[in-house]
Amino acid sequence: MIQISHCLPAGLKLNLGCGPIQPKGWINIDGSNRAWLASKLSFVDHVLVKLKFIPPTEFNKSIKYYNLLKGFPYPTDSVSCIYAGELWEHFEYNDALMLTKECYRVLAPNGVLRVCVPDGPTFWKKYLEIYQETMTKPNHSRKGKALRKHIQMYFNDICTRKRLLGSMGHTHKWQYDEVQLIEMFELSGFSQVLRMHFHKSRIPVINIIERSDFLIVEGIKEK
């Protein structure tokens, strides 16, 4: 972990889209169907698990279930920092922009928002590598299996809409790159917006909460 010198304000620490990563000292928030079931109807969840209708989950009554599209139940300038790991891609672009602005509202001056999402260019770079490697072969030797597999990943996990069952809501609705995500932060009012390295952050002990080394962007709400 590399901590950048920065003095965070006092306030709440929010972990958005927490999934199984629920560190102490953070308010762990999740908006998935399973989080709702486990936090609101824990007995029903337990029964369904026991009957083997659904697998066990790390969600429990301590999880805060919010519909983030309706905003946070926190006052303006009351939050120290916000981490969102692999969450923004689960919203349509305009909804994610609205959520970014809501993060700006609740953060105190000098508060930090850090967002980690799958990197679009990395996905398509891999597609082009597979395609170009296939095209080096004679026509009769070219096989589309690897290309289909990669493209199917896109339609299974990215270009989808929320389903009630199946994935319990874990579907992607947008794909980001560095340009789009930094611009989204800046449009929402954030300053000193930078693409960051894994575990390099203005947020102390980021390693207890960050698990994915994807596209990571961080910004500050200045005074």
C-alpha positions as CSV (number, residue, x, y, z in Angstrom):
1,M,0.0,0.0,0.0
2,I,1.2,3.5,-0.9
3,Q,-0.6,6.3,1.0
4,I,-0.4,9.8,-0.6
5,S,-0.1,12.6,1.9
6,H,-3.6,13.9,2.5
7,C,-5.5,14.9,5.6
8,L,-9.0,13.4,5.4
9,P,-11.7,15.3,7.3
10,A,-13.6,13.7,10.1
11,G,-16.8,11.9,9.2
12,L,-18.3,8.7,8.0
13,K,-16.5,6.3,5.7
14,L,-18.8,4.7,3.1
15,N,-18.1,1.4,1.3
16,L,-20.5,1.4,-1.7
17,G,-21.4,-1.9,-3.4
18,C,-19.6,-3.7,-0.6
19,G,-20.4,-7.3,-1.5
20,P,-18.4,-9.6,0.7
21,I,-15.8,-6.9,1.5
22,Q,-17.1,-5.4,4.8
23,P,-14.3,-3.9,6.9
24,K,-14.9,-2.6,10.4
25,G,-15.0,1.1,10.7
26,W,-16.8,1.5,7.4
27,I,-20.5,1.8,6.7
28,N,-20.9,-1.1,4.3
29,I,-23.7,-0.4,1.7
30,D,-25.1,-2.7,-1.0
31,G,-28.1,-2.3,-3.3
32,S,-28.3,-5.8,-4.6
33,N,-31.4,-8.0,-4.3
34,R,-29.5,-10.5,-2.1
35,A,-28.3,-7.7,0.2
36,W,-31.9,-6.6,0.7
37,L,-33.0,-10.2,1.4
38,A,-30.3,-10.9,3.9
39,S,-30.5,-7.6,5.7
40,K,-34.3,-7.1,5.7
41,L,-35.6,-10.7,5.7
42,S,-32.7,-12.6,7.3
43,F,-34.9,-15.5,8.4
44,V,-36.3,-16.0,4.9
45,D,-32.7,-15.9,3.5
46,H,-31.6,-18.5,6.1
47,V,-34.5,-20.8,5.2
48,L,-33.8,-20.5,1.4
49,V,-30.1,-21.3,2.0
50,K,-31.0,-24.3,4.2
51,L,-33.4,-25.6,1.5
52,K,-30.5,-25.1,-1.0
53,F,-32.6,-22.7,-3.2
54,I,-29.8,-20.1,-2.9
55,P,-26.1,-20.3,-1.8
56,P,-24.9,-18.9,1.5
57,T,-23.9,-15.2,1.5
58,E,-21.7,-12.9,3.5
59,F,-24.5,-10.3,3.7
60,N,-26.2,-10.0,7.1
61,K,-28.3,-7.5,9.2
62,S,-25.3,-5.2,9.6
63,I,-25.3,-4.3,5.9
64,K,-27.1,-1.1,4.9
65,Y,-29.4,-1.6,2.0
66,Y,-29.9,1.5,0.0
67,N,-31.3,2.3,-3.5
68,L,-28.4,4.6,-4.4
69,L,-30.4,6.2,-7.2
70,K,-32.5,7.8,-4.4
71,G,-29.5,9.4,-2.8
72,F,-27.8,9.0,0.6
73,P,-29.6,9.4,3.9
74,Y,-26.6,11.5,5.1
75,P,-26.3,15.3,5.6
76,T,-24.2,17.5,3.3
77,D,-20.5,17.6,4.3
78,S,-20.8,14.7,6.7
79,V,-18.7,12.0,5.0
80,S,-14.9,11.6,5.2
81,C,-14.3,9.3,2.2
82,I,-16.2,7.0,-0.2
83,Y,-14.9,3.8,-1.8
84,A,-16.9,2.1,-4.6
85,G,-15.3,-1.1,-6.0
86,E,-16.9,-2.4,-9.2
87,L,-20.1,-0.6,-8.8
88,W,-20.4,2.3,-11.2
89,E,-20.6,0.0,-14.2
90,H,-23.9,-1.4,-12.7
91,F,-25.6,1.9,-13.5
92,E,-26.6,3.6,-16.7
93,Y,-24.2,6.5,-17.5
94,N,-26.6,9.3,-16.4
95,D,-27.5,7.4,-13.2
96,A,-23.8,7.0,-12.4
97,L,-23.2,10.7,-13.0
98,M,-26.1,11.5,-10.6
99,L,-24.6,9.2,-8.0
100,T,-21.1,10.8,-8.4
101,K,-22.7,14.2,-7.8
102,E,-24.5,12.8,-4.7
103,C,-21.1,11.6,-3.4
104,Y,-19.8,15.1,-3.9
105,R,-22.7,16.5,-1.8
106,V,-22.2,14.3,1.2
107,L,-18.4,14.5,1.3
108,A,-16.9,17.0,3.6
109,P,-14.3,19.5,2.3
110,N,-11.1,17.5,1.6
111,G,-13.1,14.3,1.4
112,V,-12.1,11.7,-1.2
113,L,-14.1,9.6,-3.6
114,R,-12.4,6.6,-5.1
115,V,-14.0,4.4,-7.8
116,C,-12.7,1.2,-9.3
117,V,-14.3,-0.2,-12.5
118,P,-13.5,-2.7,-15.3
119,D,-11.3,-0.9,-17.9
120,G,-13.0,-0.9,-21.3
121,P,-9.8,-0.5,-23.4
122,T,-8.3,-3.5,-21.7
123,F,-11.3,-5.6,-22.7
124,W,-11.2,-4.5,-26.3
125,K,-7.4,-4.7,-26.5
126,K,-7.7,-8.4,-25.6
127,Y,-10.4,-8.8,-28.3
128,L,-8.2,-7.2,-30.9
129,E,-5.2,-9.4,-29.9
130,I,-7.3,-12.5,-30.4
131,Y,-8.7,-11.3,-33.7
132,Q,-5.2,-10.3,-35.0
133,E,-3.7,-13.6,-34.0
134,T,-6.5,-15.5,-35.7
135,M,-6.1,-13.4,-38.9
136,T,-2.4,-14.4,-39.2
137,K,-3.6,-18.0,-40.0
138,P,-4.6,-19.3,-43.4
139,N,-8.4,-19.0,-44.1
140,H,-8.9,-22.7,-43.7
141,S,-7.3,-22.7,-40.2
142,R,-9.1,-19.8,-38.7
143,K,-11.5,-20.7,-35.9
144,G,-13.9,-18.3,-34.2
145,K,-14.2,-20.1,-30.9
146,A,-11.9,-17.8,-28.9
147,L,-13.5,-14.6,-30.4
148,R,-17.0,-15.9,-29.6
149,K,-16.0,-16.7,-26.0
150,H,-14.7,-13.1,-25.5
151,I,-17.7,-11.5,-27.1
152,Q,-20.1,-13.7,-25.1
153,M,-18.5,-12.4,-22.0
154,Y,-19.5,-8.9,-23.1
155,F,-23.1,-9.8,-23.6
156,N,-23.3,-12.0,-20.5
157,D,-21.7,-9.5,-18.1
158,I,-21.6,-6.0,-19.6
159,C,-24.3,-5.3,-22.2
160,T,-27.2,-6.5,-20.0
161,R,-30.0,-5.3,-17.9
162,K,-31.0,-6.2,-14.4
163,R,-32.8,-9.5,-14.0
164,L,-34.9,-10.3,-10.9
165,L,-33.4,-13.8,-10.5
166,G,-30.3,-15.4,-12.1
167,S,-27.6,-13.0,-11.2
168,M,-29.5,-11.3,-8.3
169,G,-29.0,-8.0,-10.1
170,H,-25.2,-8.3,-10.7
171,T,-25.2,-7.0,-14.3
172,H,-23.3,-4.3,-16.1
173,K,-24.9,-1.4,-17.8
174,W,-21.9,0.7,-18.9
175,Q,-18.3,0.4,-19.8
176,Y,-15.7,3.0,-18.7
177,D,-12.3,4.2,-19.8
178,E,-10.0,6.7,-18.1
179,V,-11.4,9.7,-20.2
180,Q,-15.0,9.0,-19.3
181,L,-14.5,8.4,-15.6
182,I,-12.2,11.4,-15.0
183,E,-14.6,13.6,-16.9
184,M,-17.5,12.3,-14.8
185,F,-15.7,13.2,-11.6
186,E,-14.9,16.7,-12.9
187,L,-18.5,17.3,-14.1
188,S,-19.6,16.5,-10.5
189,G,-17.3,19.1,-9.0
190,F,-14.3,17.1,-7.9
191,S,-10.7,18.5,-8.2
192,Q,-7.3,16.8,-8.4
193,V,-8.9,13.9,-10.2
194,L,-6.3,11.3,-11.1
195,R,-6.0,7.7,-12.3
196,M,-4.5,5.9,-9.4
197,H,-2.5,2.7,-9.0
198,F,-3.8,-0.3,-7.0
199,H,-3.5,0.4,-3.2
200,K,-2.0,3.9,-3.9
201,S,-4.5,6.3,-2.3
202,R,-5.2,9.4,-0.3
203,I,-7.4,7.1,1.8
204,P,-5.4,5.4,4.6
205,V,-5.4,1.6,4.8
206,I,-7.0,1.3,1.4
207,N,-5.7,-2.3,1.2
208,I,-8.4,-3.5,3.6
209,I,-11.1,-2.6,1.2
210,E,-9.7,-2.6,-2.3
211,R,-9.5,-6.0,-4.1
212,S,-9.4,-5.3,-7.8
213,D,-6.6,-3.8,-9.9
214,F,-8.8,-2.3,-12.7
215,L,-9.4,1.3,-13.7
216,I,-9.2,3.3,-10.5
217,V,-9.9,7.1,-10.3
218,E,-9.8,9.3,-7.2
219,G,-10.9,12.9,-6.7
220,I,-11.2,15.4,-3.8
221,K,-14.0,17.7,-2.8
222,E,-12.0,20.9,-2.2
223,K,-13.0,23.6,0.3
